[in-house]
Each structure stands twice: as C-alpha cells, then as structure tokens.
Amino acid sequence: MILALRNGLAEHLAARHFPVMVAFGDERPAPRGAPRQAHRVLLERDAAGDEIRAPVGCSSNPRRVYARFVGYVATVYAAAPKPGALAVEHAIECDRIVDGVLVALHDWAKANGAIVEIVAGRMLAPDEMQGAEVAIGAAYELRFRLGRSVDRTQYDGTAEPTTTVGVVNTTAAATLGALRDEV
C-alpha cells in the first residue's frame, strides 16, 4: 500500500505544481552539496504500529474479518525559496507544503476508496532536525492511518497479481539490400 500511496501523493502534488519529491523513509535526503529539491516528503511506517478493529461497514461480509488501520508517518521537509530566510519564513513554507500533502492525501484516498485518519501533526523542533543529512529550513511530522480490510482468503503463494498476454500480431518488412542486386 505504501508504494501506491507514494505514487498517488507524488502525482497529486505534481498536478498542482508543488515542487515536492515524495520518497520512502529509507531514501534519505541527498547529502550537502548534491543537487536536491527544497521540499521533500518522506513516508515511513509508524513505529507506534497499526490499529486492528471490527470490520467497517453496515452489512456483514463473511469474508471480511477485521479492519486494519496501518500507521504511517509523513515527514515534510521544506525551505523558503529566498536566500537568508528567517525561521518563521521556513515554517510558513513548510505549512504550505503540509497543506498540499493533506489535500493530496484526501484526494488520493477518495479516488481509491480508502479511509484516512489523521492521528497527529506537529512542527519538529530544531534540535529534532540535527540528524538530518540536508540543510533544511523546517520539518513537519504528520501521523496518519490508512484503513484496509482483512479478508478470509486462501494464500496461493504468488506475489503481485499478474496477467498473461494472449496473441500479439505484428507486421514486419525486411529487405536483403546487397543480395537483391546480385540476383
């Protein structure tokens, strides 16, 4: 689900011209001096864990056993575009990006029929950003959960759903060039 989430957020933010890169938490920001975007969103599973509940819905489905709300953390790193920006200007820019991420998360969830619960959000203190590998202006941590159903299914050992290609018709033209002149 995190891959679909990352791709969906990136698409929604790009469609609204937000200059933001969306990456997984293990894809750390580029080191100092490397070309990078001023804004970045890192998605990670929440160390606080998931929440398991009774199935969501008004009718009982014998296959649906639980609703699992998977915890995620989106850390937004942002810097004001002007050189020598004040800390408050970095925070304002970070808030703009966070608002864009929230709208993108809402739109992605609505398009995919997902349930999103915002758990908490907070601006990170400067001492919490000391370990960052980039010079960042401000950072915001957004904790949320995405609901998914836990269904009674048979494990068949496959990974991703696949398909087979039936018949492919192609047309090709070939010439023998030099050999044709000799005949």
C-alpha positions in Angstrom: 0.0 0.0 0.0 2.9 2.4 0.7 4.0 2.2 -2.9 0.6 3.2 -4.2 0.4 5.9 -1.6 3.8 7.4 -2.5 2.9 7.3 -6.2 -0.5 8.8 -5.6 0.8 11.6 -3.5 3.5 12.4 -6.0 1.0 12.6 -8.8 -1.5 14.7 -7.0 1.2 17.2 -5.8 2.8 17.4 -9.3 -0.7 18.1 -10.8 -0.9 21.1 -8.5 2.6 22.3 -9.3 4.0 21.6 -5.8 7.8 21.3 -6.2 7.9 18.2 -3.8 9.7 14.9 -4.1 7.9 12.0 -2.3 10.1 9.1 -1.2 10.2 6.2 1.2 11.8 6.8 4.6 14.9 4.7 3.8 15.5 7.0 0.8 17.3 9.7 2.8 17.8 13.2 1.5 20.8 14.0 -0.6 24.0 15.0 1.2 25.0 18.6 1.4 26.2 20.0 -1.9 24.2 17.5 -4.0 21.5 18.8 -6.3 18.2 18.4 -4.5 14.7 19.9 -4.2 14.0 22.3 -1.5 10.9 20.3 -0.4 10.7 16.6 0.3 8.2 14.2 1.9 9.5 11.0 3.5 6.9 8.2 4.0 7.5 5.6 6.7 5.6 3.0 8.6 4.7 4.4 12.0 6.7 2.7 14.8 3.7 3.1 17.1 2.1 0.4 15.0 -1.3 -0.3 13.5 -4.8 -0.5 14.9 -7.0 -3.5 14.4 -10.8 -3.1 14.6 -14.0 -4.7 13.8 -14.9 -4.6 10.1 -16.1 -1.3 8.7 -19.5 -1.2 7.0 -23.2 -1.6 7.6 -23.6 -5.1 6.2 -21.8 -8.2 7.4 -19.5 -9.9 4.9 -18.4 -13.4 6.0 -15.0 -12.9 4.3 -14.2 -9.6 6.0 -12.8 -10.4 9.4 -11.2 -7.1 10.6 -10.3 -3.6 9.5 -6.6 -2.9 9.8 -5.6 0.7 10.0 -2.0 0.8 9.0 0.0 3.6 10.6 2.2 5.9 8.5 4.4 8.9 9.2 4.9 11.6 6.5 7.8 13.9 7.4 7.7 17.1 5.3 11.0 19.0 4.9 10.7 22.4 3.4 12.8 25.6 3.0 11.7 29.1 2.0 12.9 29.9 -1.5 14.7 33.2 -0.7 18.3 33.2 0.5 18.8 34.0 4.1 15.2 33.3 5.0 14.1 33.6 8.6 13.0 30.6 10.6 9.4 31.8 10.5 9.6 32.0 6.7 10.7 28.4 6.5 7.8 27.4 8.8 5.3 29.3 6.6 6.7 27.5 3.5 6.5 24.2 5.4 2.9 24.8 6.3 2.1 25.4 2.6 3.6 22.1 1.7 1.9 20.3 4.5 -1.5 21.7 3.4 -0.8 20.4 -0.1 0.1 17.0 1.2 -3.1 16.9 3.3 -5.2 17.8 0.2 -3.3 15.2 -1.9 -3.8 12.5 0.7 -7.5 13.3 0.8 -7.9 13.3 -3.0 -5.9 10.0 -3.3 -7.9 8.3 -0.6 -11.2 9.5 -2.1 -10.2 8.3 -5.6 -9.1 4.9 -4.2 -12.0 4.4 -1.7 -9.5 4.4 1.2 -10.3 5.6 4.7 -7.7 8.1 6.1 -7.5 9.0 9.8 -5.2 11.9 10.7 -3.7 10.9 14.1 -1.4 13.9 14.9 0.7 16.5 13.3 3.4 18.8 14.6 6.3 21.0 13.6 9.6 19.5 14.6 11.9 21.4 16.9 15.3 22.5 15.6 17.1 20.0 17.9 15.0 17.2 16.4 16.4 18.0 12.9 20.1 17.9 13.9 20.4 14.4 12.4 19.1 15.5 9.0 21.6 15.0 6.2 20.5 18.2 4.4 20.3 21.8 5.5 16.6 22.1 5.9 14.5 25.1 6.9 11.6 23.4 8.7 10.1 20.0 9.1 6.6 18.8 10.0 5.7 15.3 11.1 2.2 14.0 10.1 1.0 10.8 11.6 -2.0 9.1 9.9 -3.6 5.7 9.3 -5.0 4.1 6.2 -7.7 1.6 6.6 -7.7 -1.7 4.8 -9.8 -4.8 5.1 -8.5 -8.1 6.4 -10.3 -10.8 4.4 -10.5 -14.5 4.8 -8.6 -15.7 1.7 -6.6 -18.7 0.5 -2.8 -18.0 0.2 -1.7 -19.2 -3.2 2.0 -18.2 -2.9 2.0 -15.5 -5.5 3.2 -12.0 -5.1 1.7 -9.4 -7.3 -1.4 -10.0 -9.5 -0.2 -10.9 -13.0 -1.7 -11.4 -16.4 -0.8 -13.3 -19.5 -0.6 -11.9 -23.0 -2.7 -13.7 -25.5 -2.0 -13.1 -29.2 0.2 -10.3 -30.4 0.0 -9.5 -34.1 2.8 -7.5 -35.7 3.9 -6.7 -39.2 7.5 -6.5 -40.3 9.2 -5.6 -43.5 12.6 -6.9 -44.5 14.9 -6.3 -47.5 18.1 -8.0 -48.4 19.8 -4.9 -49.8 23.1 -6.0 -51.4 22.0 -9.6 -52.0 19.0 -8.5 -54.1 21.3 -6.6 -56.5 23.3 -9.8 -57.2 20.4 -12.0 -58.1 
